[in-house]
Amino acid sequence: MRFAEIIGQDDLKRHLTQSADSGRVSHAQLFTGKAGVGALALAVAYVQYLCCRHRRDGDSCGECPDCKQIEALAHPDLHLVFPVNKQGKKSGEAMLSDAFLPLFREAFAERRGYLSPEEWSDRLDLGKTLKGMITAREADEIIRKLSYKSFEADYKTMLVWLPEAMNEEAANKILKILEEPWERTLFILVSERPDRLLPTIISRTQEVSVPRISPDVLERQAVARGISDPLQARNMARLAEGSLPELERLITGENNATHREYFDLFCTLMRLSYNDKHLELINWAEEAAQLSREQQRAFLTDAARLLRESYMIHAGIVSISYLWGEELDFCKKFAPFVDSQNIEPIIGQIESASAQLAQNGNPTIVFTHFALAVSKMIKHL
């Protein structure tokens, strides 16, 4: 993958190429950013640039054997680790990334690097209860692979996608090699939730923060993909919130059913909260608990977005509200019930519920507590 294939992020791409050209390459780097901004794709493009022997004009050539192998995620000096799991696994069976590498390559290629944890979980077919993990056995494999000499490239690279999926034992095992790696060894961690990493891991890495894609860049992408109405292109770019895949979904209408389900859950929660319907709120929690783990967290993220938009309407700044259609109609009516007194506590409850789900909390218990807590905050306005 070449830098030219990454949408936006021009300043960051220049920074990465300049640091590589000058030989200032930190042995352990932490790329942080959501899937939609291209953190994973950017990390792969960076590795390809470092390994390309014919790079020019601030990019890899894309034609040499090293470039072609890295683009296919099949270079012998590029090792990949990512969360894995499967249904029906046997007791004591080791879940290692190598066994799922063909599936990961396929998913990465289809999404051109803009792969989300939700999409990867769907590919693994983990159902509603399982989640992907990076285990201590995987950490042992990381150390073993990096102990070998490089085959072709100048660097041996270990790219770990979603290191926050490591359990504590696995994270502790790689601390030593992160601090004192073998010569010409490069660690690239790509995280969506660096707040869930051990502080000792963060302290041993150099952060590369990947920002949201600017609305101007996304607006041009919308026009290039067939949106002829300038106002519609502008609104889509704002609604995408810095995410290229989200813009693509808005353009194609993909996942409308899923987003509709999240919106209906949000509306029901707020109506029941306002009317103090405690028994119905418990039923609502049971319904929300039927979503898969990744869907539950995606719903909470969407709920936070709708709450923030409602607050902006309440504050009288509708001009920068990123809503339209049914969402706009509902949030206009709901806006009087969201103000400076309860918006932060409600968002706090959303973040707490999301963290508990990420830590394998019981979804029914998490959503029941969440719904009743929100009900008190809405009711007390």
Phi, psi and omega in degrees: 000128181265158177300329181298338180275351180274126181283125179070208177059032185299317181297317181292321178297319177297319179298316182293318180291322180294319179293324178291317181296328181270359178081010179268077182247110178291139184289341180223115183235143182243104176277123182240136179160156180291162182303320186291344181270349174094026182298316180293314179299319180295321179297318179293319178298324178294315178298318180297321179296317180297325186269344182289132181267356182230033182293148182202154177053039176072026179204161175286161184285330180077002186239334183289163180305320180299314181299314182295322180290319180291321177301325178273004184054041184230021180282136183296341180259006175250113180253137185242136175227137182204163182294134179222161175182171175202154177284145177074020179292149181279157179298128180083358180290130181280131177258103183242147184300324184304325181292338183250009185298317177301320179294321180293318178301318180297314181294319180298316181294317181297323182264005181051039176090345182270061184264132181258157176303325179296315180295321180293321177298321177295321178297322180285345181056056185275351180074202187268345187247326183282157172218156180290148182220157169243111191266175177296327176297323177294320178298322176298320179295322178302311181296319181296314183295321183283349178284344180279158175284156179291150181272309189230316188277169178289332183240144162268124185243130173249109180258116181251112178268129181061059179297343176295348176277357176287139171282171187297323180296317179295316180299317181294329182292331183265000182300316184297315182287334175293322182281320182227075182285165173291161182299141179058036177250133183237125174258126174239113175258133180240109189238139172266337181228074180297340178294345180262005176272154176297137177305328180292332175285315180300320182292341182263004182236157174260121185282137171240099183279122181259109185283172173296149176291135185294147179303325180298317179295316180293325178297318178295325176295320179298317179296317181294337181261017169105005178273104187275335181283116182301321180293319178295319178297319180294316180295319179297319179297322179288318180295331182292343176052047174080010185246122177295312178301324179293321176299317180297322178293321178296322181290317185270344184081008180297144176067020178300322181296318179295314180295326177295321178297317177298317181296317179296320177298318179297312180300316180297316179302314183290324178292317179293324180295315181297322182271003176059043182267084187294316180296319178293328177295325177294320176296322178299318180298320179295324177292315179297327181291346179281345176292160174290165182303312182293324177294322178300315180289326177294321177298316180296321177298318180292323178296320178297320178298313182294325178293317180295320178295320178297322179294321178295322176296317179299324181282357177084019180245056181297333184299337179250016177283133183262054184232155170205174175058221184296324179299316179296317180299314181293314185293331174297320179286327183276338186308322180299345184260009177233117179221189184293344181280327186242350183296315181292316176299323179292316177299324176299320177295321178297313180296321179295316180297319179297318179295319179295321177294322178295333179267018176072028176294154179295119186299322181296317179293316181299312184287330176295312178299317181299312183296317181291324178294317178296321180302319180294322183288322178288318184294329186274003181294000000 
